[in-house]
């Protein structure tokens, strides 16, 4: 019995396992762009607001970056239009990419 051959044949039947979506990434100064699809990170201070029903900080909702820039204190701000029609601004550390 050729165990290696059997395992390779069995794995081949599960091609869908290779179609796992890419993991979300932290939004950074380097990777942010207008049109990027994002979500609020679970580590964001605003995530808990969404858990408590604040629709301006929706959890498990995707949004689109509509603008970004630098504040006077050199921190990056990112304006997001949420799929629930809300709009809000965030620091890059509050957002993750969504696929």
MIDO-365767 format. One line per 10 residues: number of its first residue (from 1); for each residue x negated, y negated, z of N, C-alpha, C. Coordinates in nm, 4 decimals. Each point is the difference from the previous one (the first is absolute). Layout:
NUM = X,Y,Z,X,Y,Z,X,Y,Z; ...
END
This chain:
1 = -0.0849,0.1171,0.0000,0.0849,-0.1171,0.0000,-0.0901,-0.1242,0.0000; 0.0239,-0.0868,-0.0956,-0.0783,-0.1237,-0.0121,0.0764,-0.1129,0.0704; -0.0300,-0.0217,0.1272,0.0701,-0.0994,0.0822,-0.0115,-0.1394,-0.0587; -0.1183,-0.0363,-0.0457,-0.0209,-0.1327,-0.0553,0.0920,-0.0245,-0.1194; 0.0122,0.0980,-0.0900,0.0861,-0.0126,-0.1174,0.1459,-0.0130,0.0414; 0.0428,0.0775,0.0966,0.1388,-0.0042,0.0468,0.0320,-0.1372,0.0599; -0.0909,-0.0519,0.0802,0.0220,-0.1322,0.0610,0.0091,-0.1066,-0.1084; -0.0890,0.0040,-0.0982,0.0039,-0.0992,-0.1080,0.1303,0.0097,-0.0780; 0.0486,0.1203,-0.0243,0.1269,0.0176,-0.0708,0.1155,-0.0558,0.0822; -0.0008,0.0264,0.1287,0.1078,-0.0482,0.0869,-0.0009,-0.1518,0.0097
11 = -0.1163,-0.0597,0.0143,-0.0104,-0.1460,0.0096,0.0485,-0.0639,-0.1285; -0.0278,0.0625,-0.1126,0.0440,-0.0531,-0.1283,0.1503,-0.0160,-0.0083; 0.0756,0.0796,0.0734,0.1456,-0.0091,0.0005,0.0482,-0.1234,0.0761; -0.0868,-0.0626,0.0741,0.0379,-0.1148,0.0805,-0.0647,-0.1274,-0.0517; 0.0100,-0.0228,-0.1296,-0.0579,-0.1204,-0.0619,0.0540,-0.1263,0.0665; 0.1250,0.0035,0.0452,0.0603,-0.1178,0.0627,-0.0798,-0.0459,0.1213; -0.0759,0.0884,0.0614,-0.0779,-0.0382,0.1175,-0.1081,-0.1006,-0.0359; -0.0402,-0.0031,-0.1261,-0.1003,-0.0961,-0.0446,0.0605,-0.1359,-0.0331; 0.1325,-0.0116,0.0066,0.0682,-0.1232,-0.0351,0.0358,-0.0829,0.1226; -0.0709,0.0189,0.1074,0.0230,-0.0764,0.1223,-0.0373,-0.1455,-0.0275
21 = 0.0905,-0.0960,0.0349,-0.0338,-0.1392,-0.0276,-0.1221,-0.0458,0.0787; -0.0658,-0.1014,-0.0536,-0.1159,-0.0554,0.0678,0.0419,-0.0579,0.1356; -0.0894,0.0048,0.0947,0.0279,-0.0572,0.1312,0.0043,-0.1520,-0.0101; 0.0785,-0.0609,0.0864,0.0060,-0.1450,0.0037,-0.1327,-0.0567,0.0474; -0.0314,-0.1187,-0.0486,-0.1231,-0.0671,0.0385,0.0343,-0.1311,0.0687; -0.0888,-0.0436,0.0864,0.0137,-0.1312,0.0616,-0.0166,-0.1067,-0.1082; 0.0839,-0.1019,0.0011,-0.0167,-0.1119,-0.0914,-0.1183,-0.0832,0.0498; -0.0863,-0.0408,-0.0908,-0.1173,-0.0793,0.0355,-0.0109,-0.1215,-0.0903; -0.0922,-0.0890,0.0350,-0.0285,-0.1159,-0.0854,-0.0433,0.0450,-0.1396; -0.0697,0.1111,-0.0037,-0.0567,0.0475,-0.1256,0.1015,0.0692,-0.0894
31 = 0.1023,0.0651,0.0584,0.0891,0.0783,-0.0856,0.1388,-0.0612,-0.0204; 0.0327,-0.1091,0.0673,0.1338,-0.0579,-0.0138,0.0168,-0.0656,-0.1369; 0.1195,0.0145,-0.0575,0.0309,-0.0662,-0.1265,0.1501,-0.0232,-0.0101; 0.0384,-0.0995,-0.0755,0.1416,-0.0287,-0.0216,0.0596,0.1178,-0.0767; 0.1119,0.0490,0.0503,0.0651,0.1169,-0.0589,-0.0284,0.1284,0.0756; -0.0957,-0.0032,0.0959,-0.0323,0.1180,0.0800,0.1240,0.0418,0.0802; 0.0261,0.1291,0.0062,0.1110,0.0536,0.0781,-0.0540,0.0368,0.1381; 0.0661,-0.0519,0.1048,-0.0502,0.0157,0.1372,0.1122,0.0390,0.0956; -0.0397,0.0385,0.1196,0.0892,0.0244,0.1137,-0.0669,-0.0576,0.1242; 0.0787,-0.0215,0.1045,-0.0578,-0.0434,0.1280,-0.0685,0.1202,0.0638
41 = -0.1220,-0.0191,0.0438,-0.0762,0.1046,0.0663,0.0593,0.0307,0.1370; -0.0046,0.1260,0.0391,0.0489,0.0365,0.1335,-0.0845,-0.0641,0.1095; -0.1208,-0.0444,-0.0333,-0.0861,-0.0650,0.0998,0.0232,-0.1512,0.0062; 0.0871,-0.0525,-0.0851,0.0274,-0.1433,-0.0016,0.0841,-0.0424,0.1202; -0.0233,-0.1218,0.0459,0.0820,-0.0551,0.1075,0.1452,-0.0156,-0.0443; 0.0240,-0.0066,-0.1317,0.1350,-0.0197,-0.0525,0.0770,0.1300,-0.0190; -0.0688,0.1121,0.0066,0.0663,0.1291,-0.0179,0.1069,0.0205,0.1068; -0.0334,-0.0306,0.1235,0.0962,0.0174,0.1096,0.1236,-0.0879,-0.0205; -0.0191,-0.1195,-0.0572,0.1144,-0.0863,-0.0313,0.0952,0.0715,-0.0950; -0.0565,0.0655,-0.1010,0.0814,0.0742,-0.0955,0.0722,0.1165,0.0643
51 = -0.0679,0.0689,0.0908,0.0628,0.1109,0.0730,0.1213,-0.0524,0.0767; -0.0112,-0.1216,0.0506,0.1091,-0.0595,0.0774,0.1053,-0.0691,-0.0873; -0.0083,0.0202,-0.1328,0.1045,-0.0482,-0.0885,-0.0237,-0.1334,-0.0673; -0.1193,-0.0575,0.0141,-0.0304,-0.1279,-0.0637,-0.0179,0.0226,-0.1501; 0.0987,-0.0423,-0.0799,-0.0049,0.0268,-0.1438,-0.1045,-0.0839,-0.0736; -0.0557,-0.1022,0.0665,-0.1054,-0.0784,-0.0645,-0.1355,0.0701,0.0103; -0.0070,0.1050,0.0815,-0.1188,0.0848,0.0125,0.0437,0.1461,-0.0125; 0.0470,0.0382,-0.1192,0.0596,0.1334,-0.0139,-0.1027,0.1119,0.0012; 0.0316,0.1058,0.0712,-0.0866,0.1183,-0.0006,0.0517,0.0973,-0.1046; -0.0887,0.0779,-0.0535,0.0346,0.1007,-0.0999,0.0714,-0.0602,-0.1210
61 = -0.0299,-0.1261,-0.0293,0.0507,-0.0687,-0.1184,-0.1218,-0.0512,-0.0748; -0.0002,0.0141,-0.1306,-0.1111,-0.0523,-0.0774,0.0275,-0.1439,-0.0399; -0.1075,-0.0699,-0.0255,0.0090,-0.1377,-0.0446,-0.1084,-0.0285,-0.1020; 0.0111,-0.1150,-0.0634,-0.0946,-0.0395,-0.1028,-0.0717,-0.1267,0.0418; -0.1320,-0.0001,-0.0102,-0.0783,-0.1201,0.0284,0.0330,-0.1030,-0.1080; 0.0503,-0.1178,0.0434,0.0348,-0.1047,-0.0961,-0.1001,-0.1151,0.0010; -0.0773,-0.0128,0.1075,-0.1089,-0.0981,0.0034,-0.0947,0.0364,0.1133; -0.1217,-0.0538,-0.0082,-0.0960,0.0185,0.1087,-0.1029,-0.1111,-0.0087; -0.0606,-0.0283,0.1127,-0.0990,-0.1059,0.0058,-0.0660,-0.0028,0.1357; -0.0676,-0.1083,0.0288,-0.0725,-0.0139,0.1250,0.0551,-0.1184,0.0775
71 = 0.0284,0.0208,0.1278,0.0449,-0.1076,0.0874,-0.1175,-0.0899,0.0376; 0.0286,-0.1112,0.0653,-0.1052,-0.0939,0.0405,-0.1009,0.0640,0.0950; 0.0419,0.1029,0.0736,-0.0925,0.0679,0.0909,-0.0729,0.1164,-0.0691; 0.0067,0.0029,-0.1332,-0.0681,0.1003,-0.0824,0.0633,0.1385,0.0075; 0.1173,0.0126,0.0657,0.0657,0.1299,0.0016,0.0842,0.0145,-0.1274; 0.0071,0.1210,-0.0483,0.0735,0.0291,-0.1222,0.1479,0.0122,0.0328; 0.0848,-0.0661,-0.0770,0.1435,0.0216,0.0139,0.0504,0.0651,-0.1278; 0.1015,0.0818,0.0154,0.0584,0.0705,-0.1128,0.1510,-0.0137,0.0106; 0.0620,-0.0544,-0.1028,0.1457,-0.0131,-0.0022,0.0584,0.1215,-0.0720; 0.0966,0.0638,0.0666,0.0600,0.1228,-0.0515,0.1500,-0.0205,-0.0176
81 = 0.0499,0.0399,-0.1167,0.1445,0.0041,-0.0238,0.0426,0.1457,0.0173; 0.0821,0.0232,0.1035,0.0413,0.1358,0.0330,0.1128,0.0471,-0.0899; 0.0092,0.1297,-0.0202,0.1055,0.0580,-0.0837,0.1386,-0.0225,0.0591; 0.0075,-0.0377,0.1284,0.1287,-0.0317,0.0622,0.0340,-0.1495,-0.0167; -0.0731,-0.0674,-0.0888,0.0183,-0.1408,-0.0356,-0.0627,-0.0983,0.0980; -0.0607,0.0447,0.1076,-0.0676,-0.0892,0.0928,-0.1370,-0.0409,-0.0528; -0.0504,-0.1116,0.0527,-0.1339,-0.0485,-0.0348,-0.0680,-0.0402,0.1293; -0.1290,0.0357,0.0132,-0.0733,-0.0368,0.1198,-0.1492,-0.0012,-0.0334; -0.0790,-0.0635,0.0853,-0.1455,-0.0077,-0.0185,-0.0709,0.0788,0.1090; -0.1133,0.0595,-0.0379,-0.0746,0.0877,0.0902,-0.1495,-0.0199,-0.0162
91 = -0.0713,0.0413,0.1006,-0.1457,0.0128,-0.0069,-0.0258,0.1329,-0.0708; -0.1118,0.0127,-0.0694,-0.0259,0.1233,-0.0741,-0.0024,0.1240,0.0892; -0.0390,-0.0157,0.1254,-0.0066,0.1161,0.0898,0.1387,0.0542,0.0377; 0.1063,-0.0749,-0.0317,0.1370,0.0442,0.0311,0.0587,0.0882,-0.1086; -0.0693,0.0126,-0.1134,0.0587,0.0674,-0.1149,-0.0837,0.1174,-0.0480; 0.0702,0.0994,-0.0548,-0.0645,0.1119,-0.0665,0.0591,0.0128,-0.1402; -0.0769,0.0623,-0.0888,0.0501,0.0228,-0.1348,0.1059,0.1096,0.0048; 0.0874,-0.0032,-0.0987,0.1040,0.1014,-0.0099,-0.0015,0.0577,-0.1396; 0.0114,0.1308,-0.0100,-0.0050,0.0652,-0.1319,0.1336,0.0578,-0.0330
END
